[in-house]
Amino acid sequence: IVMNPDIRLVSPIFSSIYQVLCDNQVGMLGVNFIDGSNPFYFKPEHMTVVKEFLLKWYIKRKKYDSSQMYMSGSFLAFNRQTFINAGSFDETIFLYLEEPDITNRIQRTGKDVYWCPDMYVLHLPHPSVFNDFVYKNQIVSLKYYSEKYNFDLSANLKTRIRYLQIKFVGAFLLKNGKKRDFFKSLILFYKQEYKESKTKQI
């Protein structure tokens, strides 16, 4: 089990996890979050603006698609041998995108990635604050991931910008200054990265 230090157990789930992993076809599993944190996301290569806005709908209806999605890395359980066979975590990735990467590699071994929506843990909340260090490392990981899986980095950044612009307008209309400023900082950050990515393509 790989578990963040800000995870709190709210019920006995280890025996249930073990029972699922006793199925040798299951290589990795994730759980749900009692606090409402996102238990899964779309892989960068499958991200679109529409899908980002529908994510909560997918979560509410428990529609996890392992071919297009990856589970939150704050709590993941692995079949140890499958984890080793897949190459373990890619240590080139420092922050962000470890999860879709290990998901892809476990699936390439022929094993299943399984989400358990009825197993819950608590993920302590964190405020949405723009952190330049964090997002710069996210971009480093995204660039590496895009090269590793051969998808268009510029298109992904453009999707992120469009999604955030809509979120910014929503925060502006709702007069939520903190979220508005957060989205604005992210938009400016991603626009600069998008400009650099297009320059490199030329």
N, C-alpha and C positions, 0 to 999 in steps of 0.2 A: 504494500500500500504506500502510495506517495501522497502525503497530506501536508497542506500548508499549516504553519503555526497559528493562523487565525481561524482554524476550523475547530468547532466544538461538537462532540458527539452528543446526540440527544436521545438515543435509544441503542440497545445492543444490536449491532448489524454485522459484526465480523463473521458469525456463524453462517448468516445468510449469504454473505459475499463468498465465503468458502464453498458453500453448496453450489453457487452459480459457476464458480471457477473449476469445480470438479468435472464439469463438462469440458472435456479436452478441446472442444472446438472453440471455446471462448478464450480469447487471448487477453482481453482487457475489458474492464467495466467501470462505469461511472455511476454516480448517485444523483439524487435530487437535493434541493436546498430549501429548508423550511422557512428561511428568511426571504425567499423570493429572488435570490441571485440567479443569474442565467446559468442553467446547467449545461447548455451547449450553444454553439455558434456555428455559422457557416464557414467552411474552409475558404481561405482567400481566393482560391481559383474558382469558387462557385458563388462568390459574393455578388449581389446586385442590390440596387436601392430598394426595389420592391421586397426582396427577401429580407433585408434588414428590418424593414417596417413590419413584416409579417412574423418576425422571430418570436415575439411574445405569444402570437397566435399558435405557432407550432409548439411552444413550450406548454401552454395551457392545455392543449389537446394531446399532449404527450406524443407528438409526431417527430420522433428522432430518426433521421436518415443517415446512417453511417457512411454512405457513399459521398454525401455532400457536407456533412457536419462533423464537428469534433466536440468532445466533452471538456468541460472545465477541468483544468489541471490542478485545481485546489484540492481535489480528492479523487484519486484514481487507484484502482486495484488491478494488478497484473498477474497472469500466470507467469511465474518466474522464468521458466525455460523459454516461453514464447518471447518474453521481454529481451532475453539474452540473444535468442536467435534473430530477432529483428534488429539487433545492433545497439540495444539500450538507447538512452537519450543521446542525441547529436550534440556534442559539447561545443560545437561551433555556435550554436544558438544560446545566447546568454540570457535573453529575456523576451518572452512572448514567442508563440508559434511552436513551442516544443510539442504541444498537444496534437495539432494537425499533422505534424511531421511523424511522430511516433504512431499515430493512428494509421497514416498511409503505409508505413513500413510494416506494421503488424498485419494489416490487411493483405499486403503483398506476400506474407508467409502463408496465406490461406486461412488464417484464423479470424474469428468474428470479434467485432467490437460491440459491446452490449451496454445499453443504458438501463438502469433499474429505477424507474420513476417512483416506486413505492418505498425505496430506501432513502432516508433523509439524514442530512447533517446540517449544522448551522455554520454559515460563513459570516463572520463578523463584518458589519458594514464599514465602508470607507467613503469619505466625501469625494465628490468629483472635482478634483483640483488639477489644473494643467501643470505637469512636471516635465520640464524640458529634457532632463536626463532620461526619464522613463521613455518618452516618446522617440527620442533620438535612437535609443537602443531598440525600440520596436521597429523603426525603419531599417536599421542594420539587419535585424532578423528577417524582415519582410523582403529585403533585397536578396538575401541569401536564399530564402525559401523560394522566391520567384525563379531564381536561377536553377535551383535544385529540381523544381517541378515544372519548369519551362512554361510559365504563364506570364501574361503581360502586366508588368509592374505599374506602368502608367495608367492602364485601364483600371486597375485596382485602386490606385490613389484617386483617380477621377470619381470613382464610385463613392469612396469615403467622403470626398469633398461635397458631392451632391447630397448625400444623406445628411451630413452635418449642416449644410445650408438650410435644409428644410427644418431640421431640429432647431436651428438658430432662430428662424422665423417664428416657430411655435413658442419658443421661450420669450421672444420679444413681445409677441401678442399677449402672452400670459403675464407679462411684466415680471418675469423671473430673472432678475439681474445676474445672479450667480451662474445659472446655467447658460444664460446668454453669453456672458464673458468667457465661460469655459469653452463653448462651441466656437466662439470667435477665434480664440487662441488656437484651437485645433485646426480650424479652417485655414488660417494664415500659415500654420506649420506645414500642413499637407500641400498647400498650394506651392510653397517653396520647394518641397520635395518633388512635386509633380513637374515643376518647371525644370528642375535639375535632371529628372529622368528623361524628359523629352529632349533636352540638350544633348545628353549622352547618346540617345538614339540617332540624332542627326550626325 
